[in-house]
Amino acid sequence: MKIRIQSIKKFVIIDISNPSREIKFTNDGLPRKTRRSSFHGWGLHNVTQAVEKYNGTIQFEYKDGMFTASAMLFFPQKLRTKEATAKE
């Protein structure tokens, strides 16, 4: 497993990669649930909902035996404090 978290200006990018057997995707880009387990894949659905709730985006990819989930979250600049404003 490989995890990368990167902050770029107002964004946080989180990439998680894991070795995997081939994964098929649904039309909306989510990994297809397997027949073996009725619960397999539900976690990614919940992660997608949480990312979208906070105006982020998430993509899933399978390439060369690796499954990768990449999320980008937007964080607005911190509100300026009264103290910082008074100093100007």
N, C-alpha and C positions, 0 to 999 in steps of 0.2 A: 504494500500500500504506500502511496505517496500523497502527501498533503502539502499544498502551497497556499499561503495567505499573503496577499500583497495589497498595500494601500497606495493608491494613486489619486492625488488631489482629493476629490470628494467621494471617491469610490473605494470599496474593499472588494477584492477579487479572491474567491476561494475555489481552488481546484483540488479535487480528490480523485485519484486514479487507483484502480485495483485490477489485478489480473482477473480475467473472466473468460468463460466460454462465450461463444458468439451470442450477441443480444439483438433481438429484433425490436423495432420501435413502432409505436402506434402512429397514426396520422398527425396527432398533436405533439409528437416529439418525445413522449414519455416511453420508457422501456416497457415492453409488453409483459404482462404478468404471465408467469409460467403455470402450467397445469398441475405441477407437482405440489404446490402449496397455495392455498387460497389466500394466504397472508403475504406471500412474496411480492414485493413491489409496492406495497402500501406506504412504506416509509418514504419513498421518493415522491409519492403523491403529496404527502404531508409537508415535506421539505419544499416542494414547488409552491404549495399554497402559502407557506410562511414567507418565502422569498417574494412572491407577488404581492402579498399583503403590505410589505414595506417598499413597494415600487422598485423591486429588483427584477433581474432576469436570471434564468437558469437554462443551461443547455446540457444535453447528454450526448455522448459520442462513444462509439465502439470502433476501435482501430487496432489492428495487429495484436489481438489478444488482450487489449486493455480497455476497460470501461472507465470513462471519465465523466464526472459531473462538475460543471463550472458555473458558479454563481457570481453575479455582480450586484452588489448592494450599494445604494446611494446614501451617503450621509451628508446632510447639509452642514455648512460651516457652523461652528458653535456660536451661539448668541453672544453678543458682546456684553460684558458685565457693566454695571453702572460705574464701577471703579475705573475700568479701562477707558470708558467714554469721558469721564471727568478729567483724566490726565491729558487728554488731547487738547 
